[in-house]
Amino acid sequence: MRFIIFTLGLLAVPQAVSLTRRFDSEKVFRVRLQNDNQVNFLKEMSSTIQLDFWLPDSLHNIVVGTYVDFRVGSEQTGYVQMMLEQNEMHYVILAHNLQEEIEKQFNGRSHSHRKHDYTRYNDWEKIAAWTERIAKNNPKLISRIEIGKTYEERPMYVLKVGKESGKKKAIFIECGVHAREWISPAFCQWFVKQAVRTYGKDSVMTNLLDSMNFYILPVFNIDGYVWTWTNDRMWRKNRSNNSNSDCPGTDLNRNFKASWGTTGISHDPCDERFCGPLAESEPETKAVTSFIRDHLSAIKGYISVHSYSQMLLYPYGYTRNKAPNHEVLDKVAKGAVDALSGLYGTHYVYGSIASTIYPCSGSTIDWAYDEGVKYSFAFELRDTGRHGFMLPESKIRPTCKETMLAVKHIASHILTSVP
């Protein structure tokens, strides 16, 4: 049975991002799987046609009753559409021409703006310069720390945000572990801006910065992020070479030593979810784990920012067993989601990773939790699929403003309730 097919609203198409890889006429489908036959059919089709699964991120997590978003190459879209209809599968086309959606991200404005802008998507050069500038201009609140280098030797910077005043609790926030999720680094930049601009004005933020430190990693997967700007907007992994394979990259959010390599992963270097040859094999992973371990006595919270699907998740991902403090995590998540939704009415789902989105091992927040950081959360920011990874720049401000409320709620709980 054929379901509704709709076209995303057309906007003026600005100057295209100068990528080596283009996505002209590629489509993004959403299907709703109603029975085992449809699940098996989609899995069988994915074995003969290359499908880029967006949500869930793997065919192994496809089950009856779920919605599945996937990208199809231009030469195969007609065949896929025909097969979906022949198998009476409900579907919509979220993007009829992915290249146009990529270009429309910039809301009709040229992407080659010279200055860093909190309401724009900034490339890595602008972000790196911004980290230096904002630390230099706010020495009483911000300091910049280099925690390591990426595979391609780019420095990884953490911004320590907080008033210097002896021993304090801390929260680590990382953005951009998956390269194509551009709204994620935009939030980390927004958080730092708001911390600086509202200190001394907003009582909640002032109290947090007086009493806590925030360690902000604006872009975790820097090499991959650069690649999304220069070569392939849909790239997810880092850019390390893999032995005995022509396919580069490891999924950094599957590379941590948290039941590594067991579920929701792939051992195929060509797969988007390749977990690496070993746990903590990647220099980016090693940089973060070393920093966390060095500051483990202070770090009480860990927040990983992703997109998309509007969820707030907590451990575990590698098992369906509840975390020891599950009830507390659930209560904090509910309060954070309520705070977020109170601004614009944006609906968020919350719960453990495995039960709410899909099982996966080797994730950052499961690892942090197992290391002793018992308040570990992952945000999946806007939206629920209409734009997916191509969330327009016009959505940066509202997305970041509502997410700030949720993060402040989590931080306030850690400040007042965690020893």
Secondary structure, DSSP 8 states (H G I E B T S, - for coil): --------------S----SS--TT-EEEEEE--SHHHHHHHHHHHHHS-EEEEESSSGGG--TT-EEEEEE-GGGHHHHHHHHHHTT-EEEEEES-HHHHHHHTTTTS-S--SS--TTS---HHHHHHHHHHHHHH-TTTEEEEEEEE-TT--EEEEEEES---SS-EEEEEEE-SSTT-THHHHHHHHHHHHHHHHTTTSHHHHHHHHHEEEEEES-SSHHHHHHHHHT-TT--S-----TT-S-----GGG-SSSSTTSSS-BS-TTSTTB--SSTT-SHHHHHHHHHHHHTTTTEEEEEEEEESS-EEEES-SS-SS--TTHHHHHHHHHHHHHHHHHHH----EEEEHHHHT---SS-HHHHHHHHT--EEEEEEES-SSSSGGG--GGGHHHHHHHHHHHHHHHHHHHHHH--
